[in-house]
Amino acid sequence: MRRRLFPVIGVILVVLALAGCGTGLPEGFVYVHEVIDTVQLDIRYYGENNFVGTRIDGYERPVAILSEEAAAALKVAADILEEQGYYIKIFDAYRPQMAVDHFIRWAQDLDDVKMKEQFYPDVDKSKLFELGYIAEKSGHSRGSTVDLTLVDKHTGEELDMGGGFDFFGEISHHGTDLITEEQERNRNILREAMVAAGFKPYPEEWWHYTLENEPYPDTYFNFKVK
């Protein structure tokens, strides 16, 4: 499905605006579960199942936050996918700068490799900056980037994407030849719905999408996820 659905997104934005900002979040941001009631959440940086192996600074609740515009667009994608038999599951959405700073400190500690086997078995930790896996700024901190996968709405099982969230390696790339045809089809189901809703994929990570017309392209926020 290639057509863009911006009129529908506009209607959702009006609804969000009318709902007000009684959530305690900064103006312009919403909790995704209040916009998409079928969304599933597996906020990895709230727990220990992530490449650092501990809860990340700034994650005080396992919730997903996005800009109003990104949440409205994601609602469109979720509706497209639900018609096809899938729910979305979010691993991460808005990410405070303090969390990115935590990643940077971790990357500089070359002795801490307890999660290497699961998340970066073939990458030397000393090269994470050089290879672009860790950076001083993240698009997530601008509030319109989301990491997600698909769940079969009938079985509750995640689709096989041929590689896990936050795996540092070529198998995570769009277009890799390291996955099966079925795994590639599953990735494309997600990709086509997200692109139709106005998101752009990140070539190196099959789970990572950013709203094309993000409202805060030059602002990196630092409020906590709570």
C-alpha positions, 0 to 999 in steps of 0.5 A, a space after each residue: 500500500 503506497 498511497 499516503 494517508 495524511 488526511 486521516 492523520 490530520 483528523 487524528 491530530 485534531 482528536 489529540 489536540 481536543 483531548 488536551 495535555 492532562 498527561 503530565 507530558 510536555 506539550 505536543 507529546 502523547 502516550 502511544 497506548 492512549 492513541 492505539 489501544 491495541 499496541 503492545 509494549 516491550 520497552 527494552 530500556 526499562 528492563 535488562 534485556 538490552 545491549 547494556 544489560 540494565 535499566 537505562 537512565 531516564 526510563 521510569 515506566 515501561 511506556 512509549 511516548 511520541 510526538 502527537 504527529 508521530 503517534 497519529 501517523 503510527 495509528 494509521 499504520 497500526 490500522 493498516 496492519 490490523 486489517 492484515 491480521 497484525 498488531 504492532 509491538 513497540 520496543 522504544 519510542 521517545 528516548 531522553 538524551 540522558 539515556 543516550 548519555 548512558 549508552 555513551 558511558 557504557 560504550 566507553 567501558 570496554 570491560 563491560 561486555 556481558 551482553 556481547 553474545 546476544 547483541 554484538 557477537 561479531 563486533 568489537 565493542 571499541 568500534 561501536 562509535 566508528 561503525 555508527 551503532 552508538 552516537 552522541 545524539 539519537 533521532 529518538 530524542 526528537 520524539 518522532 522515531 519508533 522501534 517496533 515489530 509485528 505480532 500475529 493478532 490471533 496467536 500473539 506471536 511475534 513475526 519472524 524478522 530474521 534477527 532480534 531488536 538492537 542486534 548490531 550486525 548486517 542481518 539487521 539491515 534492510 535488503 540483507 541476504 542473510 535472511 529467508 524469503 519469509 523473514 524478508 516478507 515479514 519485514 516488508 509487511 511492516 515497512 510498507 505500512 509504515 511508509 504508507 503512513 508517512 515514516 521512513 525506514 533506517 537502512 541498517 535497522 529493520 525495526 527503526 522508523 522516523 516520521 518524514 515530516 517530524 515536528 522537532 527536527 532540530 530539538 533533542 529532548 531530555 524529559 524522562 519516560 514516566 
